[in-house]
Amino acid sequence: MILGVFGPWQVIAILVVALLLFGGKKIPELMKGLGKGVKEFKDASKPEDGEATPAKSEEK
């Protein structure tokens, strides 16, 4: 999907700039934090087991 918007050389250039800005040690930490954020968002968007789901009302 990204390659549809950007060409392969643009993606490589962005990755090189990110590596230069953050360094090789900081990028895995950033990705780990991003992954935790996505996981927390998915967990929060799921209804919990104890929660009642709204029932559909049937109209006659």
HELIX and SHEET records of a PDB file:
HELIX    1   1 ILE A    2  VAL A    5  1                                   4    
HELIX    2   2 PRO A    8  SER A   45  1                                  38    
END                                                                             
